[in-house]
Amino acid sequence: MAKGKDVRVTRNRIDYRNISLISRFISEEGKILSRRVDRLTLKHKRLITLSIKQARILSLLPFLSNENQFKRTESTARTNGFKAQNK
């Protein structure tokens, strides 16, 4: 194993059903963390990525976990100006 790599994944079974393990490698926004950030070997990174994608397809994990992203806000100044010009 390469120097400085984390071996915390080898103790746990990498599987789409192991949500507690998989959720450690997902950001708050629901994105899969890069290999530099989570410090996994290439082999473990591939297994984690496949497990995350399987869990998302089976609805065990959300595709997006930022619920505020799609909330409707007031119109921006650009759209307000456009409506005023058309009147």
N, CA and C atoms as an extended XYZ file, in Angstrom:
261
Properties=species:S:1:pos:R:3:atomname:S:1:resname:S:1:resid:I:1 pbc="F F F"
N         0.826       -1.174        0.000 N   MET     1
C         0.000        0.000        0.000 CA  MET     1
C         0.876        1.245        0.000 C   MET     1
N         0.417        2.285       -0.634 N   ALA     2
C         1.186        3.517       -0.726 CA  ALA     2
C         1.267        4.207        0.629 C   ALA     2
N         2.334        4.953        0.808 N   LYS     3
C         2.542        5.647        2.076 CA  LYS     3
C         1.487        6.736        2.253 C   LYS     3
N         0.891        6.789        3.434 N   GLY     4
C        -0.073        7.822        3.739 CA  GLY     4
C        -1.500        7.489        3.338 C   GLY     4
N        -1.730        6.346        2.751 N   LYS     5
C        -3.097        5.985        2.363 CA  LYS     5
C        -3.861        5.457        3.567 C   LYS     5
N        -5.133        5.691        3.566 N   ASP     6
C        -5.987        5.286        4.672 CA  ASP     6
C        -6.489        3.872        4.427 C   ASP     6
N        -6.471        3.057        5.463 N   VAL     7
C        -6.914        1.672        5.322 CA  VAL     7
C        -8.224        1.419        6.067 C   VAL     7
N        -8.960        2.471        6.370 N   ARG     8
C       -10.193        2.297        7.138 CA  ARG     8
C       -11.269        1.561        6.362 C   ARG     8
N       -11.147        1.500        5.048 N   VAL     9
C       -12.166        0.835        4.236 CA  VAL     9
C       -11.979       -0.670        4.254 C   VAL     9
N       -10.752       -1.140        4.396 N   THR    10
C       -10.506       -2.572        4.303 CA  THR    10
C       -11.145       -3.347        5.443 C   THR    10
N       -11.322       -2.713        6.606 N   ARG    11
C       -11.951       -3.405        7.730 CA  ARG    11
C       -13.446       -3.614        7.491 C   ARG    11
N       -14.067       -2.686        6.800 N   ASN    12
C       -15.506       -2.780        6.531 CA  ASN    12
C       -15.731       -3.338        5.137 C   ASN    12
N       -16.840       -4.005        4.980 N   ARG    13
C       -17.184       -4.557        3.680 CA  ARG    13
C       -17.755       -3.450        2.806 C   ARG    13
N       -17.173       -3.256        1.626 N   ILE    14
C       -17.657       -2.230        0.703 CA  ILE    14
C       -18.860       -2.810       -0.037 C   ILE    14
N       -20.028       -2.255        0.253 N   ASP    15
C       -21.255       -2.758       -0.334 CA  ASP    15
C       -22.259       -1.616       -0.386 C   ASP    15
N       -23.188       -1.663       -1.312 N   TYR    16
C       -24.177       -0.600       -1.439 CA  TYR    16
C       -25.113       -0.541       -0.239 C   TYR    16
N       -25.213       -1.600        0.530 N   ARG    17
C       -26.090       -1.630        1.700 CA  ARG    17
C       -25.433       -1.032        2.938 C   ARG    17
N       -24.114       -0.851        2.908 N   ASN    18
C       -23.376       -0.305        4.044 CA  ASN    18
C       -23.393        1.230        3.951 C   ASN    18
N       -24.516        1.821        4.307 N   ILE    19
C       -24.729        3.260        4.145 CA  ILE    19
C       -23.821        4.069        5.056 C   ILE    19
N       -23.530        3.577        6.246 N   SER    20
C       -22.663        4.323        7.160 CA  SER    20
C       -21.262        4.481        6.593 C   SER    20
N       -20.766        3.481        5.890 N   LEU    21
C       -19.450        3.582        5.252 CA  LEU    21
C       -19.506        4.486        4.034 C   LEU    21
N       -20.507        4.297        3.204 N   ILE    22
C       -20.611        5.052        1.953 CA  ILE    22
C       -20.809        6.545        2.215 C   ILE    22
N       -21.581        6.892        3.229 N   SER    23
C       -21.886        8.295        3.475 CA  SER    23
C       -20.658        9.101        3.890 C   SER    23
N       -19.607        8.449        4.330 N   ARG    24
C       -18.370        9.159        4.669 CA  ARG    24
C       -17.666        9.723        3.446 C   ARG    24
N       -17.974        9.192        2.278 N   PHE    25
C       -17.294        9.590        1.048 CA  PHE    25
C       -18.163       10.457        0.153 C   PHE    25
N       -19.224       11.031        0.722 N   ILE    26
C       -20.114       11.921       -0.013 CA  ILE    26
C       -20.100       13.276        0.680 C   ILE    26
N       -20.033       14.343       -0.120 N   SER    27
C       -20.030       15.690        0.454 CA  SER    27
C       -21.426       16.051        0.950 C   SER    27
N       -21.541       17.218        1.586 N   GLU    28
C       -22.829       17.674        2.086 CA  GLU    28
C       -23.808       17.933        0.950 C   GLU    28
N       -23.291       18.245       -0.219 N   GLU    29
C       -24.139       18.507       -1.379 CA  GLU    29
C       -24.562       17.230       -2.091 C   GLU    29
N       -24.004       16.095       -1.685 N   GLY    30
C       -24.350       14.831       -2.301 CA  GLY    30
C       -23.373       14.389       -3.365 C   GLY    30
N       -22.273       15.091       -3.519 N   LYS    31
C       -21.274       14.738       -4.525 CA  LYS    31
C       -20.285       13.728       -3.958 C   LYS    31
N       -19.762       12.887       -4.835 N   ILE    32
C       -18.740       11.929       -4.435 CA  ILE    32
C       -17.424       12.679       -4.283 C   ILE    32
N       -16.763       12.499       -3.144 N   LEU    33
C       -15.500       13.192       -2.894 CA  LEU    33
C       -14.403       12.658       -3.807 C   LEU    33
N       -13.444       13.518       -4.129 N   SER    34
C       -12.343       13.106       -4.995 CA  SER    34
C       -11.383       12.195       -4.237 C   SER    34
N       -10.547       11.537       -4.981 N   ARG    35
C        -9.620       10.590       -4.384 CA  ARG    35
C        -8.566       11.289       -3.525 C   ARG    35
N        -8.228       12.498       -3.897 N   ARG    36
C        -7.259       13.261       -3.109 CA  ARG    36
C        -7.824       13.617       -1.735 C   ARG    36
N        -9.117       13.897       -1.692 N   VAL    37
C        -9.749       14.310       -0.442 CA  VAL    37
C        -9.958       13.123        0.491 C   VAL    37
N       -10.500       12.029       -0.030 N   ASP    38
C       -10.815       10.909        0.853 CA  ASP    38
C        -9.650        9.945        1.055 C   ASP    38
N        -8.551       10.138        0.327 N   ARG    39
C        -7.300        9.396        0.517 CA  ARG    39
C        -7.474        7.891        0.415 C   ARG    39
N        -8.157        7.444       -0.633 N   LEU    40
C        -8.339        6.018       -0.863 CA  LEU    40
C        -7.418        5.541       -1.978 C   LEU    40
N        -7.172        4.255       -1.989 N   THR    41
C        -6.443        3.679       -3.115 CA  THR    41
C        -7.382        3.621       -4.311 C   THR    41
N        -6.832        3.428       -5.478 N   LEU    42
C        -7.640        3.402       -6.694 CA  LEU    42
C        -8.658        2.265       -6.665 C   LEU    42
N        -8.227        1.127       -6.177 N   LYS    43
C        -9.116       -0.039       -6.101 CA  LYS    43
C       -10.301        0.235       -5.176 C   LYS    43
N       -10.028        0.801       -3.993 N   HIS    44
C       -11.108        1.101       -3.051 CA  HIS    44
C       -12.004        2.214       -3.572 C   HIS    44
N       -11.416        3.178       -4.248 N   LYS    45
C       -12.204        4.292       -4.790 CA  LYS    45
C       -13.207        3.796       -5.822 C   LYS    45
N       -12.782        2.895       -6.679 N   ARG    46
C       -13.695        2.320       -7.676 CA  ARG    46
C       -14.835        1.583       -7.014 C   ARG    46
N       -14.529        0.788       -5.988 N   LEU    47
C       -15.570        0.033       -5.288 CA  LEU    47
C       -16.548        0.955       -4.569 C   LEU    47
N       -16.027        1.990       -3.929 N   ILE    48
C       -16.885        2.958       -3.233 CA  ILE    48
C       -17.788        3.674       -4.230 C   ILE    48
N       -17.216        4.099       -5.366 N   THR    49
C       -18.004        4.812       -6.383 CA  THR    49
C       -19.122        3.939       -6.929 C   THR    49
N       -18.817        2.696       -7.217 N   LEU    50
C       -19.856        1.781       -7.703 CA  LEU    50
C       -20.932        1.559       -6.646 C   LEU    50
N       -20.527        1.435       -5.395 N   SER    51
C       -21.496        1.230       -4.316 CA  SER    51
C       -22.398        2.444       -4.134 C   SER    51
N       -21.823        3.643       -4.247 N   ILE    52
C       -22.619        4.871       -4.121 CA  ILE    52
C       -23.641        4.949       -5.249 C   ILE    52
N       -23.209        4.645       -6.459 N   LYS    53
C       -24.128        4.709       -7.603 CA  LYS    53
C       -25.240        3.671       -7.483 C   LYS    53
N       -24.912        2.476       -7.018 N   GLN    54
C       -25.944        1.456       -6.817 CA  GLN    54
C       -26.939        1.884       -5.746 C   GLN    54
N       -26.432        2.439       -4.656 N   ALA    55
C       -27.312        2.883       -3.572 CA  ALA    55
C       -28.214        4.020       -4.029 C   ALA    55
N       -27.718        4.899       -4.883 N   ARG    56
C       -28.550        5.989       -5.408 CA  ARG    56
C       -29.658        5.448       -6.296 C   ARG    56
N       -29.327        4.497       -7.142 N   ILE    57
C       -30.326        3.921       -8.043 CA  ILE    57
C       -31.413        3.191       -7.254 C   ILE    57
N       -31.030        2.529       -6.178 N   LEU    58
C       -31.990        1.803       -5.356 CA  LEU    58
C       -32.665        2.686       -4.303 C   LEU    58
N       -32.440        3.984       -4.375 N   SER    59
C       -33.036        4.987       -3.477 CA  SER    59
C       -32.612        4.824       -2.026 C   SER    59
N       -31.446        4.277       -1.787 N   LEU    60
C       -30.911        4.214       -0.435 CA  LEU    60
C       -30.187        5.504       -0.073 C   LEU    60
N       -29.687        6.205       -1.098 N   LEU    61
C       -29.033        7.500       -0.936 CA  LEU    61
C       -29.673        8.487       -1.904 C   LEU    61
N       -29.776        9.751       -1.522 N   PRO    62
C       -30.321       10.740       -2.460 CA  PRO    62
C       -29.276       11.150       -3.492 C   PRO    62
N       -29.739       11.545       -4.662 N   PHE    63
C       -28.818       12.066       -5.677 CA  PHE    63
C       -28.329       13.445       -5.259 C   PHE    63
N       -29.225       14.265       -4.722 N   LEU    64
C       -28.878       15.583       -4.197 CA  LEU    64
C       -29.370       15.658       -2.770 C   LEU    64
N       -28.534       16.144       -1.880 N   SER    65
C       -28.990       16.256       -0.501 CA  SER    65
C       -29.184       17.704       -0.080 C   SER    65
N       -29.012       18.646       -1.000 N   ASN    66
C       -29.234       20.052       -0.687 CA  ASN    66
C       -30.666       20.402       -1.079 C   ASN    66
N       -31.566       20.395       -0.121 N   GLU    67
C       -32.976       20.633       -0.409 CA  GLU    67
C       -33.268       22.087       -0.709 C   GLU    67
N       -32.451       23.008       -0.208 N   ASN    68
C       -32.678       24.434       -0.423 CA  ASN    68
C       -32.329       24.873       -1.837 C   ASN    68
N       -31.677       24.033       -2.588 N   GLN    69
C       -31.223       24.406       -3.913 CA  GLN    69
C       -32.382       24.699       -4.870 C   GLN    69
N       -33.491       24.008       -4.720 N   PHE    70
C       -34.585       24.144       -5.673 CA  PHE    70
C       -35.741       24.981       -5.149 C   PHE    70
N       -35.568       25.635       -4.016 N   LYS    71
C       -36.622       26.501       -3.511 CA  LYS    71
C       -36.713       27.754       -4.363 C   LYS    71
N       -37.924       28.176       -4.608 N   ARG    72
C       -38.148       29.344       -5.441 CA  ARG    72
C       -37.919       30.611       -4.629 C   ARG    72
N       -37.180       31.537       -5.191 N   THR    73
C       -36.912       32.806       -4.525 CA  THR    73
C       -37.559       33.918       -5.344 C   THR    73
N       -37.459       35.139       -4.854 N   GLU    74
C       -38.027       36.272       -5.578 CA  GLU    74
C       -37.297       36.473       -6.893 C   GLU    74
N       -37.929       37.155       -7.804 N   SER    75
C       -37.336       37.397       -9.112 CA  SER    75
C       -36.072       38.227       -8.974 C   SER    75
N       -35.131       37.967       -9.829 N   THR    76
C       -33.885       38.732       -9.801 CA  THR    76
C       -34.092       40.067      -10.495 C   THR    76
N       -33.158       40.967      -10.328 N   ALA    77
C       -33.261       42.304      -10.927 CA  ALA    77
C       -33.274       42.216      -12.454 C   ALA    77
N       -32.574       41.258      -13.000 N   ARG    78
C       -32.514       41.120      -14.447 CA  ARG    78
C       -33.885       40.795      -15.025 C   ARG    78
N       -34.621       39.892      -14.410 N   THR    79
C       -35.939       39.537      -14.938 CA  THR    79
C       -36.957       40.633      -14.664 C   THR    79
N       -36.807       41.347      -13.538 N   ASN    80
C       -37.719       42.461      -13.269 CA  ASN    80
C       -37.557       43.559      -14.301 C   ASN    80
N       -36.335       43.866      -14.673 N   GLY    81
C       -36.076       44.881      -15.687 CA  GLY    81
C       -36.623       44.486      -17.050 C   GLY    81
N       -36.565       43.216      -17.358 N   PHE    82
C       -37.053       42.725      -18.645 CA  PHE    82
C       -38.572       42.866      -18.718 C   PHE    82
N       -39.265       42.576      -17.634 N   LYS    83
C       -40.711       42.692      -17.606 CA  LYS    83
C       -41.137       44.150      -17.708 C   LYS    83
N       -40.390       45.050      -17.105 N   ALA    84
C       -40.734       46.466      -17.145 CA  ALA    84
C       -40.563       47.039      -18.554 C   ALA    84
N       -39.599       46.545      -19.300 N   GLN    85
C       -39.366       47.037      -20.662 CA  GLN    85
C       -40.471       46.621      -21.620 C   GLN    85
N       -41.055       45.442      -21.392 N   ASN    86
C       -42.077       44.920      -22.294 CA  ASN    86
C       -43.435       45.572      -22.093 C   ASN    86
N       -43.644       46.299      -21.021 N   LYS    87
C       -44.955       46.891      -20.743 CA  LYS    87
C       -45.244       48.060      -21.613 C   LYS    87
